[in-house]
Amino acid sequence: MVILFGKKKETVPAIYTVETCTACGDKVRRVFEEGDYVFLSKGESLCKNCGSSSTMMVSAIYGEYPPEKNAAPST
Ligand SMILES: [Zn+2]
């Protein structure tokens, strides 16, 4: 399930996946890949923090809009 925070429809949000290491709790954000879902555990994932393998679990998936270029406060 992907939760998007509405803004402009013409702006395509970047989808990110957050993986949490179940061994040390380290969180890693990466670009969403097809097939990702919350609580998914990929066997090939390696924790960069503690080095444990098969401990990375998807904890969140969210869409993030890029910063608006037109919203600059300078005149
Ligand atoms: Zn870890």
N, CA, C, O and the ligand as a Tripos MOL2 file, in Angstrom:
@<TRIPOS>MOLECULE
protein
  301   299    76     0     0
PROTEIN
NO_CHARGES

@<TRIPOS>ATOM
      1 N           0.8480   -1.1880    0.0000 N.3       1 MET1
      2 CA          0.0000    0.0000    0.0000 C.3       1 MET1
      3 C           0.8890    1.2450    0.0000 C.2       1 MET1
      4 O           1.8440    1.3470    0.7700 O.2       1 MET1
      5 N           0.5510    2.1810   -0.8770 N.am      2 VAL2
      6 CA          1.3300    3.4110   -0.9780 C.3       2 VAL2
      7 C           0.4550    4.5850   -0.5760 C.2       2 VAL2
      8 O          -0.6290    4.7830   -1.1250 O.2       2 VAL2
      9 N           0.9260    5.3470    0.3730 N.am      3 ILE3
     10 CA          0.1810    6.5130    0.8260 C.3       3 ILE3
     11 C           0.8080    7.7680    0.2180 C.2       3 ILE3
     12 O           1.9990    8.0330    0.3790 O.2       3 ILE3
     13 N          -0.0130    8.5130   -0.4720 N.am      4 LEU4
     14 CA          0.4810    9.7310   -1.0960 C.3       4 LEU4
     15 C          -0.1520   10.9420   -0.4280 C.2       4 LEU4
     16 O          -1.3320   10.9350   -0.0770 O.2       4 LEU4
     17 N           0.6460   11.9630   -0.2620 N.am      5 PHE5
     18 CA          0.1300   13.1940    0.2900 C.3       5 PHE5
     19 C          -0.1640   14.1420   -0.8620 C.2       5 PHE5
     20 O           0.7440   14.6250   -1.5400 O.2       5 PHE5
     21 N          -1.4190   14.3930   -1.0650 N.am      6 GLY6
     22 CA         -1.8660   15.1000   -2.2550 C.3       6 GLY6
     23 C          -1.2740   16.4810   -2.4180 C.2       6 GLY6
     24 O          -1.0990   17.2210   -1.4500 O.2       6 GLY6
     25 N          -0.9790   16.8050   -3.6230 N.am      7 LYS7
     26 CA         -0.4810   18.1240   -3.9620 C.3       7 LYS7
     27 C          -0.9250   18.3850   -5.3950 C.2       7 LYS7
     28 O          -2.1180   18.3430   -5.6950 O.2       7 LYS7
     29 N           0.0100   18.6470   -6.2600 N.am      8 LYS8
     30 CA         -0.3620   18.8510   -7.6450 C.3       8 LYS8
     31 C          -0.4260   17.5210   -8.3770 C.2       8 LYS8
     32 O           0.4390   16.6580   -8.2210 O.2       8 LYS8
     33 N          -1.4600   17.3810   -9.1680 N.am      9 LYS9
     34 CA         -1.6340   16.1170   -9.8710 C.3       9 LYS9
     35 C          -0.5940   15.9200  -10.9610 C.2       9 LYS9
     36 O          -0.2010   14.7930  -11.2610 O.2       9 LYS9
     37 N          -0.1470   17.0340  -11.5560 N.am     10 GLU10
     38 CA          0.7900   16.8930  -12.6620 C.3      10 GLU10
     39 C           2.2090   16.5750  -12.1980 C.2      10 GLU10
     40 O           3.0690   16.1950  -12.9920 O.2      10 GLU10
     41 N           2.4340   16.7390  -10.8920 N.am     11 THR11
     42 CA          3.7560   16.4120  -10.3700 C.3      11 THR11
     43 C           3.7800   14.9370   -9.9780 C.2      11 THR11
     44 O           2.9640   14.4830   -9.1760 O.2      11 THR11
     45 N           4.7040   14.2150  -10.5410 N.am     12 VAL12
     46 CA          4.8140   12.7980  -10.2310 C.3      12 VAL12
     47 C           5.7220   12.6170   -9.0190 C.2      12 VAL12
     48 O           6.8880   13.0120   -9.0570 O.2      12 VAL12
     49 N           5.2080   12.0320   -7.9570 N.am     13 PRO13
     50 CA          6.0320   11.8670   -6.7670 C.3      13 PRO13
     51 C           7.0350   10.7370   -6.9530 C.2      13 PRO13
     52 O           6.7880    9.7780   -7.6840 O.2      13 PRO13
     53 N           8.1530   10.8680   -6.2860 N.am     14 ALA14
     54 CA          9.1140    9.7680   -6.2470 C.3      14 ALA14
     55 C           8.6820    8.8320   -5.1280 C.2      14 ALA14
     56 O           8.3560    9.2760   -4.0270 O.2      14 ALA14
     57 N           8.6830    7.5480   -5.4120 N.am     15 ILE15
     58 CA          8.2730    6.5780   -4.4110 C.3      15 ILE15
     59 C           9.5120    6.0100   -3.7270 C.2      15 ILE15
     60 O          10.4510    5.5550   -4.3810 O.2      15 ILE15
     61 N           9.4920    6.0460   -2.4080 N.am     16 TYR16
     62 CA         10.6310    5.5240   -1.6470 C.3      16 TYR16
     63 C          10.2040    4.3630   -0.7690 C.2      16 TYR16
     64 O           9.0660    4.2820   -0.3080 O.2      16 TYR16
     65 N          11.1500    3.4740   -0.5540 N.am     17 THR17
     66 CA         10.9470    2.3480    0.3420 C.3      17 THR17
     67 C          11.9190    2.4800    1.5080 C.2      17 THR17
     68 O          13.1120    2.6970    1.2980 O.2      17 THR17
     69 N          11.4210    2.3520    2.7270 N.am     18 VAL18
     70 CA         12.2830    2.3920    3.9030 C.3      18 VAL18
     71 C          12.4430    0.9770    4.4350 C.2      18 VAL18
     72 O          11.4660    0.2970    4.7500 O.2      18 VAL18
     73 N          13.6920    0.5510    4.5280 N.am     19 GLU19
     74 CA         13.9890   -0.7680    5.0780 C.3      19 GLU19
     75 C          14.5930   -0.6070    6.4730 C.2      19 GLU19
     76 O          15.4740    0.2250    6.6900 O.2      19 GLU19
     77 N          14.1140   -1.3990    7.3940 N.am     20 THR20
     78 CA         14.6400   -1.3710    8.7520 C.3      20 THR20
     79 C          15.3300   -2.6930    9.0580 C.2      20 THR20
     80 O          14.7890   -3.7630    8.7820 O.2      20 THR20
     81 N          16.5270   -2.6130    9.6290 N.am     21 CYS21
     82 CA         17.2490   -3.8240   10.0240 C.3      21 CYS21
     83 C          16.6400   -4.3450   11.3180 C.2      21 CYS21
     84 O          16.5630   -3.6190   12.3090 O.2      21 CYS21
     85 N          16.2130   -5.5840   11.3090 N.am     22 THR22
     86 CA         15.5840   -6.1480   12.4990 C.3      22 THR22
     87 C          16.6200   -6.5180   13.5590 C.2      22 THR22
     88 O          16.2650   -6.8500   14.6900 O.2      22 THR22
     89 N          17.9000   -6.4600   13.1910 N.am     23 ALA23
     90 CA         18.9510   -6.7940   14.1550 C.3      23 ALA23
     91 C          19.4130   -5.5600   14.9310 C.2      23 ALA23
     92 O          19.5640   -5.6080   16.1520 O.2      23 ALA23
     93 N          19.6380   -4.4420   14.2050 N.am     24 CYS24
     94 CA         20.1860   -3.2580   14.8720 C.3      24 CYS24
     95 C          19.2570   -2.0500   14.7910 C.2      24 CYS24
     96 O          19.5020   -1.0390   15.4490 O.2      24 CYS24
     97 N          18.2060   -2.1410   14.0030 N.am     25 GLY25
     98 CA         17.2540   -1.0400   13.9170 C.3      25 GLY25
     99 C          17.6420    0.0470   12.9400 C.2      25 GLY25
    100 O          16.9470    1.0570   12.8420 O.2      25 GLY25
    101 N          18.7240   -0.1290   12.2210 N.am     26 ASP26
    102 CA         19.1580    0.8760   11.2600 C.3      26 ASP26
    103 C          18.1510    0.9690   10.1260 C.2      26 ASP26
    104 O          17.6260   -0.0360    9.6460 O.2      26 ASP26
    105 N          17.8960    2.2170    9.7100 N.am     27 LYS27
    106 CA         16.9260    2.4260    8.6370 C.3      27 LYS27
    107 C          17.6290    2.8970    7.3800 C.2      27 LYS27
    108 O          18.5250    3.7390    7.4290 O.2      27 LYS27
    109 N          17.2150    2.3470    6.2670 N.am     28 VAL28
    110 CA         17.7990    2.7150    4.9820 C.3      28 VAL28
    111 C          16.6750    3.0770    4.0260 C.2      28 VAL28
    112 O          15.7180    2.3200    3.8620 O.2      28 VAL28
    113 N          16.7990    4.2370    3.3990 N.am     29 ARG29
    114 CA         15.8030    4.6320    2.4100 C.3      29 ARG29
    115 C          16.3720    4.4060    1.0200 C.2      29 ARG29
    116 O          17.5170    4.7550    0.7300 O.2      29 ARG29
    117 N          15.5570    3.8210    0.1790 N.am     30 ARG30
    118 CA         15.9800    3.5970   -1.2020 C.3      30 ARG30
    119 C          14.7860    3.8320   -2.1100 C.2      30 ARG30
    120 O          13.6500    3.9530   -1.6520 O.2      30 ARG30
    121 N          15.0580    3.8940   -3.3750 N.am     31 VAL31
    122 CA         13.9880    4.0930   -4.3460 C.3      31 VAL31
    123 C          13.1150    2.8470   -4.4030 C.2      31 VAL31
    124 O          13.6100    1.7200   -4.4010 O.2      31 VAL31
    125 N          11.8160    3.0730   -4.4530 N.am     32 PHE32
    126 CA         10.8560    1.9740   -4.5110 C.3      32 PHE32
    127 C          11.0980    1.0760   -5.7210 C.2      32 PHE32
    128 O          11.3430    1.5440   -6.8330 O.2      32 PHE32
    129 N          11.0220   -0.1940   -5.4710 N.am     33 GLU33
    130 CA         11.1360   -1.1490   -6.5660 C.3      33 GLU33
    131 C           9.8250   -1.9040   -6.7030 C.2      33 GLU33
    132 O           9.1150   -2.1300   -5.7230 O.2      33 GLU33
    133 N           9.5170   -2.2850   -7.9200 N.am     34 GLU34
    134 CA          8.2990   -3.0360   -8.1880 C.3      34 GLU34
    135 C           8.2650   -4.2890   -7.3130 C.2      34 GLU34
    136 O           9.2310   -5.0510   -7.2600 O.2      34 GLU34
    137 N           7.1480   -4.4850   -6.6340 N.am     35 GLY35
    138 CA          7.0020   -5.6720   -5.7970 C.3      35 GLY35
    139 C           7.2680   -5.4100   -4.3240 C.2      35 GLY35
    140 O           7.0440   -6.2820   -3.4840 O.2      35 GLY35
    141 N           7.7490   -4.2020   -4.0070 N.am     36 ASP36
    142 CA          7.9860   -3.8730   -2.6040 C.3      36 ASP36
    143 C           6.6690   -3.7310   -1.8590 C.2      36 ASP36
    144 O           5.6990   -3.1990   -2.4000 O.2      36 ASP36
    145 N           6.6320   -4.2000   -0.6370 N.am     37 TYR37
    146 CA          5.4710   -3.9680    0.2250 C.3      37 TYR37
    147 C           5.9340   -4.0370    1.6700 C.2      37 TYR37
    148 O           6.9630   -4.6340    1.9860 O.2      37 TYR37
    149 N           5.1440   -3.4080    2.5470 N.am     38 VAL38
    150 CA          5.5140   -3.3510    3.9560 C.3      38 VAL38
    151 C           5.5760   -4.7530    4.5530 C.2      38 VAL38
    152 O           4.7040   -5.5880    4.3100 O.2      38 VAL38
    153 N           6.6120   -4.9930    5.3320 N.am     39 PHE39
    154 CA          6.9180   -6.2700    5.9890 C.3      39 PHE39
    155 C           7.5880   -7.2580    5.0460 C.2      39 PHE39
    156 O           7.8460   -8.4050    5.4120 O.2      39 PHE39
    157 N           7.8730   -6.7950    3.8080 N.am     40 LEU40
    158 CA          8.6260   -7.6510    2.8960 C.3      40 LEU40
    159 C          10.0570   -7.7780    3.4010 C.2      40 LEU40
    160 O          10.6790   -6.7880    3.7880 O.2      40 LEU40
    161 N          10.5630   -8.9800    3.3950 N.am     41 SER41
    162 CA         11.9430   -9.2070    3.7990 C.3      41 SER41
    163 C          12.6890   -9.8520    2.6420 C.2      41 SER41
    164 O          12.4080  -10.9830    2.2450 O.2      41 SER41
    165 N          13.6440   -9.1030    2.1160 N.am     42 LYS42
    166 CA         14.4130   -9.6300    0.9940 C.3      42 LYS42
    167 C          15.6580  -10.3480    1.5170 C.2      42 LYS42
    168 O          16.4480   -9.7810    2.2730 O.2      42 LYS42
    169 N          15.8090  -11.5550    1.1160 N.am     43 GLY43
    170 CA         16.9140  -12.3700    1.6330 C.3      43 GLY43
    171 C          18.2790  -11.8570    1.2500 C.2      43 GLY43
    172 O          19.2540  -12.0710    1.9710 O.2      43 GLY43
    173 N          18.3580  -11.1740    0.1070 N.am     44 GLU44
    174 CA         19.6720  -10.7450   -0.3620 C.3      44 GLU44
    175 C          20.1260   -9.4250    0.2530 C.2      44 GLU44
    176 O          21.2710   -9.0090    0.0750 O.2      44 GLU44
    177 N          19.2170   -8.7680    0.9810 N.am     45 SER45
    178 CA         19.5690   -7.4720    1.5540 C.3      45 SER45
    179 C          20.5970   -7.6310    2.6750 C.2      45 SER45
    180 O          20.5030   -8.5230    3.5180 O.2      45 SER45
    181 N          21.5770   -6.7330    2.6500 N.am     46 LEU46
    182 CA         22.6240   -6.7610    3.6610 C.3      46 LEU46
    183 C          22.6190   -5.4410    4.4150 C.2      46 LEU46
    184 O          22.6020   -4.3760    3.7980 O.2      46 LEU46
    185 N          22.6350   -5.5000    5.7340 N.am     47 CYS47
    186 CA         22.6410   -4.2740    6.5330 C.3      47 CYS47
    187 C          24.0170   -3.6310    6.4720 C.2      47 CYS47
    188 O          25.0290   -4.2560    6.7890 O.2      47 CYS47
    189 N          24.0330   -2.3530    6.0510 N.am     48 LYS48
    190 CA         25.3160   -1.6620    5.9510 C.3      48 LYS48
    191 C          25.8400   -1.2530    7.3240 C.2      48 LYS48
    192 O          27.0280   -0.9690    7.4770 O.2      48 LYS48
    193 N          24.9640   -1.2230    8.3150 N.am     49 ASN49
    194 CA         25.3650   -0.7730    9.6440 C.3      49 ASN49
    195 C          25.9890   -1.8910   10.4690 C.2      49 ASN49
    196 O          27.0800   -1.7230   11.0140 O.2      49 ASN49
    197 N          25.3070   -3.0310   10.5640 N.am     50 CYS50
    198 CA         25.8160   -4.1170   11.4180 C.3      50 CYS50
    199 C          26.2950   -5.3060   10.6060 C.2      50 CYS50
    200 O          26.8780   -6.2390   11.1580 O.2      50 CYS50
    201 N          26.0520   -5.2830    9.2890 N.am     51 GLY51
    202 CA         26.5850   -6.3370    8.4380 C.3      51 GLY51
    203 C          25.7580   -7.6060    8.4240 C.2      51 GLY51
    204 O          26.1340   -8.5800    7.7710 O.2      51 GLY51
    205 N          24.6280   -7.6140    9.1390 N.am     52 SER52
    206 CA         23.7940   -8.8080    9.1540 C.3      52 SER52
    207 C          23.1060   -8.9950    7.8060 C.2      52 SER52
    208 O          22.7250   -8.0180    7.1630 O.2      52 SER52
    209 N          22.9490  -10.2090    7.3890 N.am     53 SER53
    210 CA         22.2390  -10.4880    6.1530 C.3      53 SER53
    211 C          20.8440  -11.0000    6.4750 C.2      53 SER53
    212 O          20.6000  -11.5620    7.5430 O.2      53 SER53
    213 N          19.9410  -10.7970    5.5380 N.am     54 SER54
    214 CA         18.5640  -11.2680    5.6700 C.3      54 SER54
    215 C          17.8420  -10.6540    6.8650 C.2      54 SER54
    216 O          16.9100  -11.2520    7.4010 O.2      54 SER54
    217 N          18.2650   -9.4640    7.2830 N.am     55 THR55
    218 CA         17.5830   -8.8210    8.4080 C.3      55 THR55
    219 C          16.8410   -7.5610    7.9850 C.2      55 THR55
    220 O          16.1200   -6.9620    8.7830 O.2      55 THR55
    221 N          17.0180   -7.1630    6.7370 N.am     56 MET56
    222 CA         16.3760   -5.9330    6.2830 C.3      56 MET56
    223 C          14.9160   -6.1980    5.9290 C.2      56 MET56
    224 O          14.6060   -7.0620    5.1080 O.2      56 MET56
    225 N          14.0230   -5.4310    6.5680 N.am     57 MET57
    226 CA         12.5990   -5.6030    6.3360 C.3      57 MET57
    227 C          11.9940   -4.2660    5.9410 C.2      57 MET57
    228 O          12.2970   -3.2400    6.5490 O.2      57 MET57
    229 N          11.1500   -4.2730    4.9360 N.am     58 VAL58
    230 CA         10.4900   -3.0360    4.5120 C.3      58 VAL58
    231 C           9.5430   -2.5780    5.6160 C.2      58 VAL58
    232 O           8.6410   -3.3140    6.0160 O.2      58 VAL58
    233 N           9.7570   -1.3560    6.1070 N.am     59 SER59
    234 CA          8.9310   -0.8450    7.1960 C.3      59 SER59
    235 C           7.9890    0.2540    6.7350 C.2      59 SER59
    236 O           6.9950    0.5420    7.4010 O.2      59 SER59
    237 N           8.2910    0.8620    5.6120 N.am     60 ALA60
    238 CA          7.4270    1.9340    5.1220 C.3      60 ALA60
    239 C           7.6460    2.1510    3.6380 C.2      60 ALA60
    240 O           8.7430    1.9640    3.1120 O.2      60 ALA60
    241 N           6.5690    2.5530    2.9800 N.am     61 ILE61
    242 CA          6.6570    2.9390    1.5720 C.3      61 ILE61
    243 C           5.8800    4.2420    1.4380 C.2      61 ILE61
    244 O           4.7330    4.3340    1.8760 O.2      61 ILE61
    245 N           6.4990    5.2390    0.8380 N.am     62 TYR62
    246 CA          5.8000    6.5080    0.7210 C.3      62 TYR62
    247 C           6.2120    7.2640   -0.5290 C.2      62 TYR62
    248 O           7.2870    7.0520   -1.0880 O.2      62 TYR62
    249 N           5.3200    8.1540   -0.9470 N.am     63 GLY63
    250 CA          5.6020    8.9990   -2.0950 C.3      63 GLY63
    251 C           6.0480   10.3690   -1.6250 C.2      63 GLY63
    252 O           5.5000   10.9200   -0.6700 O.2      63 GLY63
    253 N           7.0390   10.9100   -2.2960 N.am     64 GLU64
    254 CA          7.5530   12.2180   -1.9000 C.3      64 GLU64
    255 C           7.6540   13.1080   -3.1290 C.2      64 GLU64
    256 O           8.2900   12.7510   -4.1210 O.2      64 GLU64
    257 N           7.0160   14.2720   -3.0480 N.am     65 TYR65
    258 CA          7.0910   15.1960   -4.1730 C.3      65 TYR65
    259 C           8.4140   15.9570   -4.1370 C.2      65 TYR65
    260 O           8.8890   16.3380   -3.0670 O.2      65 TYR65
    261 N           8.9930   16.1720   -5.2900 N.am     66 PRO66
    262 CA         10.2290   16.9560   -5.3320 C.3      66 PRO66
    263 C           9.9270   18.3960   -4.9600 C.2      66 PRO66
    264 O           8.8030   18.8590   -5.1530 O.2      66 PRO66
    265 N          10.9110   19.1120   -4.4310 N.am     67 PRO67
    266 CA         10.6970   20.5180   -4.0460 C.3      67 PRO67
    267 C          10.2420   21.3370   -5.2470 C.2      67 PRO67
    268 O          10.7430   21.1740   -6.3590 O.2      67 PRO67
    269 N           9.2760   22.2260   -4.9930 N.am     68 GLU68
    270 CA          8.7600   23.0300   -6.0900 C.3      68 GLU68
    271 C           9.7500   24.1180   -6.4840 C.2      68 GLU68
    272 O          10.2120   24.8920   -5.6460 O.2      68 GLU68
    273 N          10.0650   24.1620   -7.7660 N.am     69 LYS69
    274 CA         11.0250   25.1610   -8.2350 C.3      69 LYS69
    275 C          10.3870   26.5460   -8.2620 C.2      69 LYS69
    276 O          11.0720   27.5560   -8.1050 O.2      69 LYS69
    277 N           9.0830   26.5870   -8.4610 N.am     70 ASN70
    278 CA          8.3860   27.8620   -8.5740 C.3      70 ASN70
    279 C           8.0920   28.4880   -7.2170 C.2      70 ASN70
    280 O           7.6590   29.6380   -7.1420 O.2      70 ASN70
    281 N           8.3250   27.7390   -6.1480 N.am     71 ALA71
    282 CA          7.9390   28.1970   -4.8280 C.3      71 ALA71
    283 C           9.0490   28.9780   -4.1400 C.2      71 ALA71
    284 O           8.9620   29.2460   -2.9410 O.2      71 ALA71
    285 N          10.0820   29.3450   -4.8740 N.am     72 ALA72
    286 CA         11.1750   30.1020   -4.2780 C.3      72 ALA72
    287 C          10.6850   31.4410   -3.7490 C.2      72 ALA72
    288 O           9.9950   32.1620   -4.4700 O.2      72 ALA72
    289 N          11.0200   31.7950   -2.5150 N.am     73 PRO73
    290 CA         10.5200   33.0330   -1.9030 C.3      73 PRO73
    291 C          11.1270   34.3030   -2.4960 C.2      73 PRO73
    292 O          10.5520   35.3810   -2.3530 O.2      73 PRO73
    293 N          12.2570   34.1950   -3.1480 N.am     74 SER74
    294 CA         12.8890   35.3890   -3.7160 C.3      74 SER74
    295 C          12.0840   35.9450   -4.8740 C.2      74 SER74
    296 O          11.4620   35.1860   -5.6170 O.2      74 SER74
    297 N          12.0870   37.2310   -5.0330 N.am     75 THR75
    298 CA         11.2880   37.8650   -6.0820 C.3      75 THR75
    299 C          12.1420   38.2400   -7.2890 C.2      75 THR75
    300 O          11.6250   38.7850   -8.2650 O.2      75 THR75
    301 ZN         21.7390   -3.9510   11.0950 Zn       76 ZN76
@<TRIPOS>BOND
     1     1     2 1
     2     2     3 1
     3     3     4 2
     4     3     5 am
     5     5     6 1
     6     6     7 1
     7     7     8 2
     8     7     9 am
     9     9    10 1
    10    10    11 1
    11    11    12 2
    12    11    13 am
    13    13    14 1
    14    14    15 1
    15    15    16 2
    16    15    17 am
    17    17    18 1
    18    18    19 1
    19    19    20 2
    20    19    21 am
    21    21    22 1
    22    22    23 1
    23    23    24 2
    24    23    25 am
    25    25    26 1
    26    26    27 1
    27    27    28 2
    28    27    29 am
    29    29    30 1
    30    30    31 1
    31    31    32 2
    32    31    33 am
    33    33    34 1
    34    34    35 1
    35    35    36 2
    36    35    37 am
    37    37    38 1
    38    38    39 1
    39    39    40 2
    40    39    41 am
    41    41    42 1
    42    42    43 1
    43    43    44 2
    44    43    45 am
    45    45    46 1
    46    46    47 1
    47    47    48 2
    48    47    49 am
    49    49    50 1
    50    50    51 1
    51    51    52 2
    52    51    53 am
    53    53    54 1
    54    54    55 1
    55    55    56 2
    56    55    57 am
    57    57    58 1
    58    58    59 1
    59    59    60 2
    60    59    61 am
    61    61    62 1
    62    62    63 1
    63    63    64 2
    64    63    65 am
    65    65    66 1
    66    66    67 1
    67    67    68 2
    68    67    69 am
    69    69    70 1
    70    70    71 1
    71    71    72 2
    72    71    73 am
    73    73    74 1
    74    74    75 1
    75    75    76 2
    76    75    77 am
    77    77    78 1
    78    78    79 1
    79    79    80 2
    80    79    81 am
    81    81    82 1
    82    82    83 1
    83    83    84 2
    84    83    85 am
    85    85    86 1
    86    86    87 1
    87    87    88 2
    88    87    89 am
    89    89    90 1
    90    90    91 1
    91    91    92 2
    92    91    93 am
    93    93    94 1
    94    94    95 1
    95    95    96 2
    96    95    97 am
    97    97    98 1
    98    98    99 1
    99    99   100 2
   100    99   101 am
   101   101   102 1
   102   102   103 1
   103   103   104 2
   104   103   105 am
   105   105   106 1
   106   106   107 1
   107   107   108 2
   108   107   109 am
   109   109   110 1
   110   110   111 1
   111   111   112 2
   112   111   113 am
   113   113   114 1
   114   114   115 1
   115   115   116 2
   116   115   117 am
   117   117   118 1
   118   118   119 1
   119   119   120 2
   120   119   121 am
   121   121   122 1
   122   122   123 1
   123   123   124 2
   124   123   125 am
   125   125   126 1
   126   126   127 1
   127   127   128 2
   128   127   129 am
   129   129   130 1
   130   130   131 1
   131   131   132 2
   132   131   133 am
   133   133   134 1
   134   134   135 1
   135   135   136 2
   136   135   137 am
   137   137   138 1
   138   138   139 1
   139   139   140 2
   140   139   141 am
   141   141   142 1
   142   142   143 1
   143   143   144 2
   144   143   145 am
   145   145   146 1
   146   146   147 1
   147   147   148 2
   148   147   149 am
   149   149   150 1
   150   150   151 1
   151   151   152 2
   152   151   153 am
   153   153   154 1
   154   154   155 1
   155   155   156 2
   156   155   157 am
   157   157   158 1
   158   158   159 1
   159   159   160 2
   160   159   161 am
   161   161   162 1
   162   162   163 1
   163   163   164 2
   164   163   165 am
   165   165   166 1
   166   166   167 1
   167   167   168 2
   168   167   169 am
   169   169   170 1
   170   170   171 1
   171   171   172 2
   172   171   173 am
   173   173   174 1
   174   174   175 1
   175   175   176 2
   176   175   177 am
   177   177   178 1
   178   178   179 1
   179   179   180 2
   180   179   181 am
   181   181   182 1
   182   182   183 1
   183   183   184 2
   184   183   185 am
   185   185   186 1
   186   186   187 1
   187   187   188 2
   188   187   189 am
   189   189   190 1
   190   190   191 1
   191   191   192 2
   192   191   193 am
   193   193   194 1
   194   194   195 1
   195   195   196 2
   196   195   197 am
   197   197   198 1
   198   198   199 1
   199   199   200 2
   200   199   201 am
   201   201   202 1
   202   202   203 1
   203   203   204 2
   204   203   205 am
   205   205   206 1
   206   206   207 1
   207   207   208 2
   208   207   209 am
   209   209   210 1
   210   210   211 1
   211   211   212 2
   212   211   213 am
   213   213   214 1
   214   214   215 1
   215   215   216 2
   216   215   217 am
   217   217   218 1
   218   218   219 1
   219   219   220 2
   220   219   221 am
   221   221   222 1
   222   222   223 1
   223   223   224 2
   224   223   225 am
   225   225   226 1
   226   226   227 1
   227   227   228 2
   228   227   229 am
   229   229   230 1
   230   230   231 1
   231   231   232 2
   232   231   233 am
   233   233   234 1
   234   234   235 1
   235   235   236 2
   236   235   237 am
   237   237   238 1
   238   238   239 1
   239   239   240 2
   240   239   241 am
   241   241   242 1
   242   242   243 1
   243   243   244 2
   244   243   245 am
   245   245   246 1
   246   246   247 1
   247   247   248 2
   248   247   249 am
   249   249   250 1
   250   250   251 1
   251   251   252 2
   252   251   253 am
   253   253   254 1
   254   254   255 1
   255   255   256 2
   256   255   257 am
   257   257   258 1
   258   258   259 1
   259   259   260 2
   260   259   261 am
   261   261   262 1
   262   262   263 1
   263   263   264 2
   264   263   265 am
   265   265   266 1
   266   266   267 1
   267   267   268 2
   268   267   269 am
   269   269   270 1
   270   270   271 1
   271   271   272 2
   272   271   273 am
   273   273   274 1
   274   274   275 1
   275   275   276 2
   276   275   277 am
   277   277   278 1
   278   278   279 1
   279   279   280 2
   280   279   281 am
   281   281   282 1
   282   282   283 1
   283   283   284 2
   284   283   285 am
   285   285   286 1
   286   286   287 1
   287   287   288 2
   288   287   289 am
   289   289   290 1
   290   290   291 1
   291   291   292 2
   292   291   293 am
   293   293   294 1
   294   294   295 1
   295   295   296 2
   296   295   297 am
   297   297   298 1
   298   298   299 1
   299   299   300 2
@<TRIPOS>SUBSTRUCTURE
     1 MET1         2 RESIDUE 1 A MET
     2 VAL2         6 RESIDUE 1 A VAL
     3 ILE3        10 RESIDUE 1 A ILE
     4 LEU4        14 RESIDUE 1 A LEU
     5 PHE5        18 RESIDUE 1 A PHE
     6 GLY6        22 RESIDUE 1 A GLY
     7 LYS7        26 RESIDUE 1 A LYS
     8 LYS8        30 RESIDUE 1 A LYS
     9 LYS9        34 RESIDUE 1 A LYS
    10 GLU10       38 RESIDUE 1 A GLU
    11 THR11       42 RESIDUE 1 A THR
    12 VAL12       46 RESIDUE 1 A VAL
    13 PRO13       50 RESIDUE 1 A PRO
    14 ALA14       54 RESIDUE 1 A ALA
    15 ILE15       58 RESIDUE 1 A ILE
    16 TYR16       62 RESIDUE 1 A TYR
    17 THR17       66 RESIDUE 1 A THR
    18 VAL18       70 RESIDUE 1 A VAL
    19 GLU19       74 RESIDUE 1 A GLU
    20 THR20       78 RESIDUE 1 A THR
    21 CYS21       82 RESIDUE 1 A CYS
    22 THR22       86 RESIDUE 1 A THR
    23 ALA23       90 RESIDUE 1 A ALA
    24 CYS24       94 RESIDUE 1 A CYS
    25 GLY25       98 RESIDUE 1 A GLY
    26 ASP26      102 RESIDUE 1 A ASP
    27 LYS27      106 RESIDUE 1 A LYS
    28 VAL28      110 RESIDUE 1 A VAL
    29 ARG29      114 RESIDUE 1 A ARG
    30 ARG30      118 RESIDUE 1 A ARG
    31 VAL31      122 RESIDUE 1 A VAL
    32 PHE32      126 RESIDUE 1 A PHE
    33 GLU33      130 RESIDUE 1 A GLU
    34 GLU34      134 RESIDUE 1 A GLU
    35 GLY35      138 RESIDUE 1 A GLY
    36 ASP36      142 RESIDUE 1 A ASP
    37 TYR37      146 RESIDUE 1 A TYR
    38 VAL38      150 RESIDUE 1 A VAL
    39 PHE39      154 RESIDUE 1 A PHE
    40 LEU40      158 RESIDUE 1 A LEU
    41 SER41      162 RESIDUE 1 A SER
    42 LYS42      166 RESIDUE 1 A LYS
    43 GLY43      170 RESIDUE 1 A GLY
    44 GLU44      174 RESIDUE 1 A GLU
    45 SER45      178 RESIDUE 1 A SER
    46 LEU46      182 RESIDUE 1 A LEU
    47 CYS47      186 RESIDUE 1 A CYS
    48 LYS48      190 RESIDUE 1 A LYS
    49 ASN49      194 RESIDUE 1 A ASN
    50 CYS50      198 RESIDUE 1 A CYS
    51 GLY51      202 RESIDUE 1 A GLY
    52 SER52      206 RESIDUE 1 A SER
    53 SER53      210 RESIDUE 1 A SER
    54 SER54      214 RESIDUE 1 A SER
    55 THR55      218 RESIDUE 1 A THR
    56 MET56      222 RESIDUE 1 A MET
    57 MET57      226 RESIDUE 1 A MET
    58 VAL58      230 RESIDUE 1 A VAL
    59 SER59      234 RESIDUE 1 A SER
    60 ALA60      238 RESIDUE 1 A ALA
    61 ILE61      242 RESIDUE 1 A ILE
    62 TYR62      246 RESIDUE 1 A TYR
    63 GLY63      250 RESIDUE 1 A GLY
    64 GLU64      254 RESIDUE 1 A GLU
    65 TYR65      258 RESIDUE 1 A TYR
    66 PRO66      262 RESIDUE 1 A PRO
    67 PRO67      266 RESIDUE 1 A PRO
    68 GLU68      270 RESIDUE 1 A GLU
    69 LYS69      274 RESIDUE 1 A LYS
    70 ASN70      278 RESIDUE 1 A ASN
    71 ALA71      282 RESIDUE 1 A ALA
    72 ALA72      286 RESIDUE 1 A ALA
    73 PRO73      290 RESIDUE 1 A PRO
    74 SER74      294 RESIDUE 1 A SER
    75 THR75      298 RESIDUE 1 A THR
    76 ZN76       301 GROUP 0 **** ****
